[in-house]
């Protein structure tokens, strides 16, 4: 039979849900799982608050806001986010770089990889050629996975139906490495536009707090070639900025 102490411990737990693209993931030879910012954050909150944190990760490489909103909607049903409950749920949204990245119109040719046998081989050859001429191709035609207005709508939809959430933390997207801007002109302006959308929608909901990563230095990326995945120091920076947000907004953010 469950003891009174065990019941108190259960009700004292914090559920930390993190919805993110691959920037929350460690990269081999650069950082370990325990050195990635979600796991650093779990450890730091437990140390500071003296409370146990249940970390639930929803990471997906190359994900978009549409995919994350879909996963969040499913979790809302499974975990009871849609109605008031006694659970202590904190949600962190950290995605947007894939939505904002300008893509050459030829990117759609990747679909040929779905053709069995020769499809992936053909794409491998095409990818090398298209990569060499990406800048010129972008001048001819480009697109983004998500339109800024639609991106904001996905966020708003998640925030509107979340009575069971204590707080949301919405992370802005760090500026991509300047080398990526040379290869993909307009990338940084696009990230700025999407970040403005994040800030705008956060002002419409009392439970949503912005964590601004504008101070992220490009030296904190793995390399200039990668330019958007974090080094060990980059993960530490993100973790520290989230902790600063708790300091700024008050540790009463913790339910």
N, C-alpha and C positions, 0 to 999 in steps of 0.2 A: 504493500500500500504506500502511496506517495506521501511523504512527510510534509509538514507545514513549511519547513526550511526549503525543501525541494520546490515547492510551489512558489515560494517567494523568489527563488533564483530564476525560475522560468519567467515570471512576470517582470523581472529586472533585466532581462536580456534585451539587446537592441538588434533588430533585423536590418542589416545594411545591404540593400539591393543596388548593384552597379550595372548599368546598361551602357555598353561601350563598344567601339570598334577596336581594332587591333592595337591602338595606342595604349591600352591598359594592359596589354600582354607583354611578357618578357621576351627578349630576343636572345637566342643562343649565343654564347660568347660575350654578351653585353650585360645581361642581368639574369638573375634567377627568379623563380616564381615568388619567393619570399621577398625579393627586392623590387617587385613591381608595385606601383603605387596603391592598388587596392589592398594588397596584403600588408603593406607598410601601414596603411591607414587603419586597418583593423587592429593591428598590434598597438599603434599609438593611442587609439581611442580607449582600448582596454586598459592600457597603462595609466592614462590620465584620469579616466572616469571610474576605474575599478569595477567595470561592468563587462559582462561577456558579450561579445559581438558575433552574431551569426552572419557570416558573409555569403551572400548569394550572388554569383556572377553570371552575367548574361553578355558574354563577349562574342563578337562575330567579325572576322576579318572582312574588310571591304564592305561593311554594312552601310545601310542608308537609314534615314529617319523613318521612312515608310516601314522598313523591316523591324526596326526597334519598336516603333509604335505598335506593330502587330504583336510582337512578343510581349510587350508590356500589357496590352489588352488581354492576352491569354492569362498572364500572371494575375491580372486584376481579378479575374474570375476565380482562379485557383487559390489565391492567397487572401481574397476578401478585401481588395483595395477599394472596391466600389461602395462600401458602406462603413459606417463608424464601427470600430472594433477596439478591443483592448490591446492589440498588438502594437509594438513600438517600432514602426516602420520608417526608415529613412531611405530615400531614393536618390541616386546620383545618375544624371544623364551626362554622358561624355562622348558625343559623336557629332559629326558634321563635316569633317574634312573630306570624306568621300562624296558627300552631297555637293560640296562647294568646288571640288576640283574640276577645272575645265577639261573636257575630253574632245579629242579630234573626232570629226564626224565618222572617220574610218574605224573608230573603236567598236562600232556595232558589228564589224566583221568577225569579232571574237566568237560570235555565235556558231561559226563553222566548226569550232572545236567539238560541238555536239554531234557532228557527223562521225560515225564510227570509222575506225582505222586511219584514214588519211586526213581527216579534219584537223586534229591536233598538230600533225606534221606540217600541213600547209600553213596553219597559223604561226607556227614557230618561225618559218621563213619570212612570212609577211611582217611579223612583229619586229624583226630586226630591221627590215627596210623602213617600215613606218616610224620606228623609233628614231632613226637617223634623220628623218625629214619631218618630225613632229611639229616643230616650230612653224614650218611653211604650211603644213596641213591645217594647223590651227587658224591660220589667216584665211583659209578658204572656207572653213566651217567648223563650228564647235558646238557643244551642248553640255549641260550639267545633268546629273542623275535626278536632281530635285530642283524645282524652281523655288526661289526664296520664299514666296508667299505660301506655297504648299508646305515648305519646311516648317514655317511658323504655325501653320494649321495643324500639322502632326503633333507638335509640342502642345498646343492649346488643347487638343482633343484629350491628351493624356492628363493634363492638369485639371480639366473640368470635371472628370468623373473619378476623383480619388479622395473620397471622404475618409478612407482608412489609412491615409498617409499622413504621418506627422509633419515631415518636411521634405521638400525637394531641393537638391543642390544641382544647379545647371552650370556646367563648366564651359567657358568659352574655348574656342579652338585656337591653340598657339599658332602664330604666323609660321608658315612653312619656311624652310631654309631658303635663303636668297638664291642659292644655286638652282633650286627648283623653279624660281621665278624666271630665270634665264631660259630654262628648258620649256616652261609652261607659262608664258606671259599672261598676266591677269589673275594668277592663282591667289596672290596675296589680297588683291582688291575683293575677290570673291569671298575669301574667308572673312574679311572685314564686314562685308555685306551680311553674311550669315550670322556673324557674331552680333551685329546690330539687331537682327531679328530675334536672337535669343534674349538680349537685354530688353527689347520691347515687350516680348510676351511675358517675361518674368515680372514686369511691373504691373501686370494685370491680375496677379494672383498673390495673395498674402503668404502662402506656404512656399513660394518659390524664391530661392536665394541664388544670386549669381556668384560664381567663383571666377574671378577674372585672371586669366593666365597670360595677360598681355606682356608681363615681364619675362616670359620664357625666352632665354637666350638661345640662339641657333647652335651654339656650341654644345647644348644639352641634347642634341639629336645624335643618333648613332653615327651618321656621316652626312656629308653634303649630298651624296648620291641618293641615300635613303631620304633624308630631309623631313620626315614626319613621324618616325618612330623614336621613342625615347631611350637614351642611355641610362645607366644606373643612376647617374646624377639627375637626369631628367625626371625619372620616377620619383626621386626624393623631393625635387622641386614641387611637383604636382601635389604630392602628399602634404608638404608643408603649407602650400597655399590653401588647401582645404582646411587644415587645422587653423590657419589664420582666420579663415571665414568663421569658424566656430568661435574664435576669440572675439572677432568683430561683431558678429550677430548675437553672441552670448551662448554659453554652453547649455543654456536652457533649450537650445535647439534639440539637444538630446532628450528624447521623451522620458 
